[in-house]
Amino acid sequence: MTELHDLSALEQGELVRRCEVSPCELAEHYLERIDRLDTGNGALGAFVTVTADRAESCARSLAVGPVGESPLFGVPTAIKDLNLTAGVRTSFGSAAFADFVPEISDNVTLSIESAGMVSLGKTATPEFGSPCYTEPDGAPPAVTPWDRTRGAGGSSGGAAAAVAAGLVPVAQGSDGGGSIRIPASCCGIVGFKPSRGVVSAAPMYGDPIGLSTSGSLARSVRDAAALLDVLAGHRVGDPTWAVTGNYLEACDRPVGRLRIARFVEPVIASATVDPEVVAAWESTSSLLESLGHEVIDVAVPLPPEAVPVFETCWAVLTALSVVPPEKERLLRPLTRWLSERGRAVSGPELGLAIGAMRRFAAGALTALAPYDAVLTPTLAVPPAPVGALRDDADPSRDFENQKAFTPWTSAWNVTGMPAVSLPLHWTPSGLPVGVMLAARPAEDELLLSLAAQVESAVGGFVRRPPGW
């Protein structure tokens, strides 16, 4: 018998539109699953705050009003614990903000609410969204539902775990160095990071460097595209923006024959690439060729000299997290270490680093300009055991562990290109391995068309984890 959570987000939205199921029924169904699957000893660590009363009230109001234009109207979702949500505890994954309740909502929250989606709560993130694992203070680690001894990745680990386990059909994440695509790979789902400027960062604009953006986590490309349609758009006052399109419609467009560059060599670390990861990359190359595309080996488009420049910018972004002095003692060792690095950077040094990073990005974009897309692995290894990357005793080692785990994803934050992780491979023990495709800046629609073609070619992403 088909259950509501077996349906795609778009199918659930269509049932609401046809009055065959109400937003209340959907919210109640998912809240029951959250209560049953994300609490106690078996917790996935997906949610840090569940807003059941607020969700039920929202669903009731939607049920008696007119159906909105979004195909996701009435569909449940969740909001990452980094995103301001008025009246709802938003801790940024940090003990220093354990009791913070914002008075305003940011653009992402407002866009989700305006589309008539029902947020069930806040999903787990590591402190300030910095690490690529999700092990927040005061909450269980976010784990992949495929093996609960292994992490869900980060920093959108809670969102990915929630989607993969069927606690919500789609969820928003944010990505400054891979934080959507990393957990998508760990959890066996689709993770789409749009081009720089597609989604507004209003009203805080907390990343002046331009690495981070919000995007979609879903179990299908079409669902990810539909959520991106909800999130995309500009607010008055945005410092940068990109022309946005109809992303769901793009999934049904013919792709044509594309030239696809590929490389497997790590970009930001001398990482050892697991044979299963290489197999996934090779298999996807063959699949793309079978679809009529030309796949071409290219050199790594970013030089090693770009790595310390990125690290300087990353450390400064961490240092921008304003923490009351009396609460700095509550910060994680990694956060303190990165913040100290960031505070040691002078204003002129930061300006030079941003300029250098943009020149490196320009060089990469020039090298990749002849190609319609780029294929790499998402991660160097399958999902890591909980605690394997984290090293509170030696934050510098922690940082190096993270670089070796995800040596490709941050390249496309530097360039501002759209990128997607697709669940195209599984290890013999049943662990998911994502493969990443990227496209030229502002060619998000083309990338979604290609991703949808790949999904269709493999018969859809139909695997479901234990306990589904």
C-alpha positions as CSV (number, residue, x, y, z in Angstrom):
1,M,0.0,0.0,0.0
2,T,1.4,3.4,-1.0
3,E,1.8,5.8,2.0
4,L,1.9,9.6,1.7
5,H,5.7,9.7,2.3
6,D,6.2,7.3,-0.7
7,L,4.9,10.0,-3.0
8,S,7.1,12.8,-4.4
9,A,6.7,16.3,-3.1
10,L,5.1,17.2,-6.4
11,E,2.7,14.3,-6.2
12,Q,1.7,15.4,-2.7
13,G,1.2,19.0,-4.0
14,E,-1.0,17.7,-6.7
15,L,-3.2,15.8,-4.2
16,V,-3.6,19.0,-2.3
17,R,-4.5,20.8,-5.4
18,R,-7.2,18.2,-6.3
19,C,-8.5,18.3,-2.7
20,E,-7.7,14.6,-2.3
21,V,-5.5,15.2,0.8
22,S,-5.3,18.3,3.0
23,P,-2.2,20.2,4.2
24,C,-3.3,19.1,7.7
25,E,-3.2,15.4,6.8
26,L,0.2,15.8,5.3
27,A,1.6,17.7,8.3
28,E,0.1,15.2,10.7
29,H,1.6,12.3,8.7
30,Y,5.1,13.7,8.8
31,L,4.9,14.9,12.4
32,E,4.1,11.3,13.4
33,R,7.1,10.0,11.5
34,I,9.4,12.6,13.1
35,D,8.1,11.6,16.5
36,R,8.6,8.0,15.8
37,L,11.9,8.0,13.8
38,D,13.8,11.0,15.1
39,T,13.6,10.7,18.8
40,G,15.1,8.4,21.5
41,N,18.1,6.1,21.0
42,G,17.3,5.6,17.3
43,A,17.3,9.3,16.5
44,L,18.6,10.4,13.1
45,G,19.6,13.8,14.5
46,A,17.6,15.4,11.7
47,F,15.6,18.0,13.7
48,V,16.8,20.2,16.6
49,T,13.4,21.9,17.0
50,V,10.0,20.5,16.0
51,T,7.3,23.1,15.6
52,A,4.2,20.9,15.7
53,D,1.7,23.4,17.0
54,R,2.9,26.1,14.6
55,A,2.9,23.6,11.6
56,E,-0.6,22.4,12.4
57,S,-1.9,26.0,12.7
58,C,-0.3,26.9,9.4
59,A,-1.8,23.8,7.7
60,R,-5.3,24.5,9.0
61,S,-5.1,28.1,7.6
62,L,-4.0,26.8,4.2
63,A,-6.7,24.2,4.2
64,V,-9.5,26.8,4.3
65,G,-8.0,29.3,1.9
66,P,-7.4,29.3,-1.8
67,V,-4.8,27.0,-3.3
68,G,-1.6,28.9,-4.1
69,E,0.3,28.9,-7.4
70,S,3.3,26.9,-6.3
71,P,3.0,23.2,-7.1
72,L,4.4,22.6,-3.6
73,F,1.5,24.5,-1.9
74,G,0.5,22.6,1.3
75,V,3.6,20.3,1.2
76,P,5.6,19.9,4.4
77,T,9.3,20.9,4.6
78,A,11.8,22.2,7.2
79,I,14.2,25.1,7.6
80,K,17.8,24.8,8.4
81,D,18.9,26.0,11.9
82,L,21.1,28.7,10.3
83,N,18.1,30.5,8.8
84,L,16.3,33.2,10.8
85,T,12.7,32.2,11.6
86,A,10.6,34.7,13.5
87,G,9.4,33.3,16.8
88,V,11.2,30.0,16.5
89,R,14.4,29.1,18.3
90,T,17.3,29.4,15.9
91,S,20.6,28.3,17.5
92,F,22.9,28.3,14.4
93,G,24.1,24.9,15.7
94,S,25.9,26.6,18.6
95,A,25.5,26.3,22.4
96,A,26.3,30.1,22.4
97,F,22.9,30.7,20.8
98,A,20.9,27.8,22.4
99,D,18.1,30.1,23.5
100,F,18.1,32.6,20.6
101,V,14.6,33.4,19.2
102,P,14.8,35.9,16.3
103,E,12.2,38.6,15.7
104,I,12.5,38.5,11.9
105,S,12.6,35.8,9.2
106,D,15.1,35.8,6.4
107,N,14.3,35.5,2.7
108,V,14.5,31.7,2.6
109,T,11.9,31.4,5.4
110,L,9.7,34.1,3.9
111,S,9.8,32.4,0.5
112,I,8.8,29.0,1.8
113,E,6.0,30.6,3.8
114,S,4.8,32.6,0.8
115,A,4.6,29.5,-1.4
116,G,2.3,27.9,1.1
117,M,4.7,25.2,2.3
118,V,4.4,24.0,5.9
119,S,7.6,24.0,7.9
120,L,7.7,21.3,10.6
121,G,10.7,22.7,12.4
122,K,14.5,23.4,12.3
123,T,17.0,20.9,10.9
124,A,20.3,20.2,12.5
125,T,23.5,22.0,11.4
126,P,27.0,22.1,13.0
127,E,28.2,25.3,14.6
128,F,27.6,28.2,12.2
129,G,27.5,25.7,9.3
130,S,31.2,25.5,9.1
131,P,32.2,21.8,9.3
132,C,31.2,19.1,6.7
133,Y,29.8,16.9,9.5
134,T,26.7,17.6,11.6
135,E,27.4,17.0,15.3
136,P,25.9,20.0,17.1
137,D,26.2,20.6,20.8
138,G,23.1,19.5,22.8
139,A,21.7,17.3,20.1
140,P,22.5,13.9,18.6
141,P,24.7,13.8,15.5
142,A,22.8,13.8,12.2
143,V,23.4,10.3,10.6
144,T,22.6,8.8,7.3
145,P,19.6,6.5,7.4
146,W,21.5,4.0,5.4
147,D,23.9,3.3,8.3
148,R,23.2,5.1,11.6
149,T,26.8,4.7,12.7
150,R,27.9,7.0,9.8
151,G,27.4,10.8,9.6
152,A,24.9,12.5,7.3
153,G,27.6,15.0,6.2
154,G,27.3,18.7,6.7
155,S,26.5,21.4,7.1
156,S,22.9,20.6,5.9
157,G,23.1,17.2,7.5
158,G,19.8,17.4,9.4
159,A,18.0,18.5,6.3
160,A,19.5,15.6,4.2
161,A,18.8,13.0,6.9
162,A,15.2,14.2,7.1
163,V,14.6,14.0,3.4
164,A,16.4,10.6,3.0
165,A,14.4,9.1,5.8
166,G,11.0,10.4,4.7
167,L,10.5,12.9,7.5
168,V,9.9,15.6,5.0
169,P,9.6,15.3,1.2
170,V,12.0,18.2,0.4
171,A,14.1,20.6,2.5
172,Q,16.2,23.7,2.0
173,G,19.9,23.7,2.7
174,S,22.7,26.2,2.4
175,D,26.1,25.6,0.8
176,G,29.3,27.7,1.2
177,G,31.8,24.9,0.5
178,G,29.7,21.9,-0.3
179,S,27.1,21.9,2.5
180,I,24.2,20.8,0.3
181,R,26.0,18.4,-1.9
182,I,28.1,16.7,0.8
183,P,25.1,15.5,2.9
184,A,23.2,14.7,-0.3
185,S,26.0,12.2,-1.2
186,C,26.1,10.8,2.3
187,C,22.3,10.3,2.4
188,G,21.7,9.1,-1.1
189,I,19.5,12.0,-2.4
190,V,19.7,14.9,-4.8
191,G,21.4,18.1,-3.6
192,F,21.3,21.2,-5.8
193,K,23.5,24.3,-5.2
194,P,22.3,27.1,-7.6
195,S,24.4,29.8,-9.2
196,R,25.6,32.7,-7.1
197,G,22.7,35.3,-6.9
198,V,19.8,33.0,-7.7
199,V,18.6,33.0,-4.1
200,S,18.6,36.2,-2.1
201,A,20.5,36.3,1.1
202,A,18.3,39.1,2.5
203,P,18.2,40.7,5.0
204,M,21.5,39.8,6.7
205,Y,23.8,39.3,3.7
206,G,26.2,37.6,6.0
207,D,28.6,36.3,3.4
208,P,30.3,39.3,1.7
209,I,32.7,37.1,-0.1
210,G,30.0,35.3,-2.1
211,L,30.7,31.6,-1.4
212,S,27.4,30.6,0.1
213,T,23.9,30.2,-1.2
214,S,20.7,28.3,-0.3
215,G,19.4,25.4,-2.4
216,S,17.5,22.2,-2.5
217,L,17.6,18.7,-1.0
218,A,15.2,16.2,-2.4
219,R,14.7,12.6,-3.5
220,S,14.3,13.5,-7.2
221,V,15.6,16.2,-9.6
222,R,12.1,17.5,-10.3
223,D,11.3,18.0,-6.6
224,A,14.7,19.8,-6.1
225,A,13.8,22.0,-9.1
226,A,10.3,22.8,-7.7
227,L,11.8,23.8,-4.4
228,L,14.4,26.0,-6.2
229,D,11.5,27.7,-7.9
230,V,10.2,28.6,-4.5
231,L,13.5,29.9,-3.2
232,A,14.7,31.7,-6.3
233,G,14.2,35.4,-6.8
234,H,15.4,38.8,-5.7
235,R,14.7,41.1,-2.8
236,V,15.0,44.9,-3.0
237,G,18.5,45.8,-1.9
238,D,20.3,42.6,-3.0
239,P,23.9,43.4,-3.9
240,T,24.1,40.7,-6.6
241,W,21.6,38.7,-8.5
242,A,21.3,36.3,-11.4
243,V,18.5,36.0,-13.9
244,T,16.2,33.2,-12.7
245,G,14.1,30.9,-14.8
246,N,11.5,28.2,-14.5
247,Y,13.5,25.4,-13.0
248,L,10.8,22.7,-12.8
249,E,10.0,23.3,-16.5
250,A,13.6,22.9,-17.4
251,C,13.5,19.3,-16.2
252,D,11.3,18.4,-19.2
253,R,13.4,20.2,-21.9
254,P,15.5,18.2,-24.4
255,V,19.2,18.4,-23.5
256,G,20.8,17.9,-26.9
257,R,24.4,16.7,-27.2
258,L,26.7,18.3,-24.6
259,R,30.4,18.5,-24.2
260,I,31.2,17.4,-20.6
261,A,34.6,17.9,-19.0
262,R,35.7,15.5,-16.3
263,F,38.5,15.1,-13.8
264,V,38.9,13.0,-10.7
265,E,42.1,14.5,-9.2
266,P,41.3,16.2,-5.9
267,V,41.3,20.0,-5.9
268,I,42.0,21.2,-2.4
269,A,43.8,18.3,-0.7
270,S,46.1,15.4,-1.5
271,A,43.3,13.0,-0.7
272,T,43.1,9.3,-1.4
273,V,40.1,8.6,-3.5
274,D,38.2,5.4,-2.6
275,P,37.9,2.9,-5.4
276,E,34.1,2.9,-5.1
277,V,34.1,6.7,-5.7
278,V,36.3,6.2,-8.8
279,A,33.9,3.5,-10.0
280,A,30.9,5.8,-9.6
281,W,32.7,8.5,-11.6
282,E,33.7,6.1,-14.4
283,S,30.2,4.6,-14.5
284,T,28.6,8.0,-14.8
285,S,31.0,8.9,-17.6
286,S,29.9,5.9,-19.5
287,L,26.3,6.7,-18.8
288,L,26.7,10.2,-20.2
289,E,28.4,8.9,-23.3
290,S,25.5,6.4,-23.8
291,L,23.1,9.4,-23.7
292,G,25.0,10.9,-26.6
293,H,27.2,13.4,-24.8
294,E,31.0,13.8,-25.4
295,V,33.0,13.3,-22.2
296,I,36.5,14.8,-22.2
297,D,39.3,14.5,-19.7
298,V,40.6,17.9,-18.5
299,A,43.1,19.2,-16.0
300,V,42.1,20.4,-12.6
301,P,41.0,24.0,-13.3
302,L,42.0,25.5,-10.0
303,P,45.7,25.6,-9.0
304,P,47.0,24.5,-5.6
305,E,47.7,28.2,-4.9
306,A,44.0,28.8,-4.7
307,V,43.6,26.6,-1.6
308,P,45.3,28.9,1.0
309,V,43.3,31.9,-0.5
310,F,40.1,30.0,0.0
311,E,41.1,29.1,3.6
312,T,41.8,32.7,4.4
313,C,38.3,33.7,3.2
314,W,36.7,30.8,5.0
315,A,38.4,31.7,8.3
316,V,37.3,35.3,8.0
317,L,33.7,34.2,7.4
318,T,33.8,32.1,10.6
319,A,35.2,35.1,12.5
320,L,32.2,37.2,11.3
321,S,29.9,35.1,13.6
322,V,29.2,37.7,16.3
323,V,29.2,35.9,19.7
324,P,28.8,37.7,23.0
325,P,32.2,37.7,24.8
326,E,30.8,36.0,27.8
327,K,29.6,33.1,25.6
328,E,32.8,32.6,23.6
329,R,33.8,29.8,26.0
330,L,30.9,27.8,24.7
331,L,32.2,27.7,21.1
332,R,33.6,24.5,19.6
333,P,37.4,24.2,19.4
334,L,37.2,24.2,15.6
335,T,35.2,27.4,15.6
336,R,37.6,29.2,18.0
337,W,40.6,28.0,15.9
338,L,39.1,29.3,12.6
339,S,37.9,32.5,14.2
340,E,41.4,33.2,15.5
341,R,42.8,32.6,12.0
342,G,40.2,35.0,10.6
343,R,40.8,37.7,13.1
344,A,44.5,37.7,12.4
345,V,43.8,38.6,8.8
346,S,44.0,42.4,8.2
347,G,41.6,44.4,6.1
348,P,44.1,44.8,3.2
349,E,45.0,41.1,3.4
350,L,41.3,40.1,3.1
351,G,40.9,42.4,0.1
352,L,43.9,40.9,-1.6
353,A,42.6,37.4,-0.8
354,I,39.1,38.2,-2.3
355,G,40.8,39.6,-5.4
356,A,43.0,36.6,-5.8
357,M,40.1,34.2,-5.3
358,R,38.2,36.0,-8.1
359,R,41.2,35.8,-10.4
360,F,41.5,32.0,-9.7
361,A,37.7,31.7,-10.4
362,A,38.1,33.6,-13.6
363,G,40.9,31.3,-14.7
364,A,38.8,28.2,-13.9
365,L,35.8,29.6,-15.7
366,T,37.9,30.4,-18.7
367,A,39.4,26.9,-18.8
368,L,35.9,25.3,-18.5
369,A,34.1,27.7,-20.9
370,P,34.3,25.3,-23.9
371,Y,32.3,22.7,-21.9
372,D,28.6,22.6,-21.1
373,A,29.1,20.7,-17.8
374,V,31.8,19.2,-15.6
375,L,31.8,15.8,-13.9
376,T,33.7,15.0,-10.7
377,P,33.0,12.8,-7.7
378,T,31.2,14.5,-4.8
379,L,33.2,13.1,-1.9
380,A,36.5,11.2,-1.8
381,V,35.0,8.3,0.3
382,P,31.6,6.9,1.3
383,P,29.9,8.4,4.4
384,A,32.3,8.6,7.3
385,P,31.7,7.1,10.7
386,V,30.3,9.6,13.3
387,G,33.3,11.3,14.9
388,A,35.8,10.2,12.3
389,L,36.4,13.7,10.9
390,R,36.0,15.7,14.1
391,D,39.0,16.3,16.3
392,D,38.4,18.7,19.2
393,A,41.9,18.1,20.5
394,D,43.5,19.3,17.3
395,P,41.3,21.6,15.2
396,S,43.9,21.9,12.5
397,R,43.8,18.2,12.0
398,D,40.0,18.4,12.0
399,F,40.1,20.9,9.2
400,E,42.6,18.7,7.2
401,N,40.3,15.7,7.7
402,Q,37.4,17.7,6.2
403,K,39.5,18.8,3.2
404,A,40.4,15.2,2.4
405,F,36.8,14.1,2.8
406,T,35.4,16.7,0.3
407,P,38.2,17.9,-2.0
408,W,36.0,19.0,-5.0
409,T,32.8,20.7,-3.8
410,S,34.2,24.1,-2.7
411,A,35.7,24.7,-6.2
412,W,32.2,25.5,-7.5
413,N,31.5,27.9,-4.6
414,V,34.7,29.8,-5.6
415,T,33.5,30.0,-9.2
416,G,29.8,30.6,-8.4
417,M,28.8,27.7,-10.7
418,P,25.6,25.7,-10.2
419,A,26.3,22.1,-9.0
420,V,24.3,19.0,-8.2
421,S,25.1,15.8,-6.4
422,L,23.2,12.8,-7.7
423,P,22.8,9.4,-6.0
424,L,24.2,7.2,-8.8
425,H,26.2,4.6,-7.0
426,W,26.1,2.3,-4.0
427,T,28.9,0.3,-2.3
428,P,28.6,-3.5,-1.9
429,S,27.6,-2.8,1.7
430,G,24.8,-0.5,0.7
431,L,26.3,2.9,1.3
432,P,25.4,5.8,-1.1
433,V,28.0,7.5,-3.2
434,G,27.1,10.7,-5.0
435,V,28.5,12.0,-8.3
436,M,28.7,15.7,-9.0
437,L,27.8,17.7,-12.1
438,A,28.4,21.4,-12.5
439,A,27.6,23.9,-15.2
440,R,28.5,27.4,-16.3
441,P,27.3,30.3,-14.0
442,A,23.6,31.0,-14.5
443,E,23.0,27.9,-16.6
444,D,21.1,26.2,-13.8
445,E,18.3,25.2,-16.1
446,L,20.7,23.4,-18.4
447,L,22.1,21.5,-15.4
448,L,18.7,20.5,-14.2
449,S,17.8,19.3,-17.7
450,L,20.9,17.2,-17.7
451,A,20.4,15.9,-14.2
452,A,16.8,15.0,-15.0
453,Q,17.9,13.1,-18.1
454,V,20.4,11.1,-16.1
455,E,17.8,10.3,-13.5
456,S,15.4,9.1,-16.2
457,A,18.2,7.0,-17.8
458,V,18.7,5.0,-14.5
459,G,15.0,4.5,-13.9
460,G,14.7,7.1,-11.2
461,F,16.2,7.3,-7.8
462,V,14.0,4.7,-6.2
463,R,16.1,3.2,-3.3
464,R,14.7,3.7,0.2
465,P,16.8,3.2,3.4
466,P,16.1,0.8,6.2
467,G,13.1,1.8,8.4
468,W,11.4,3.6,5.5
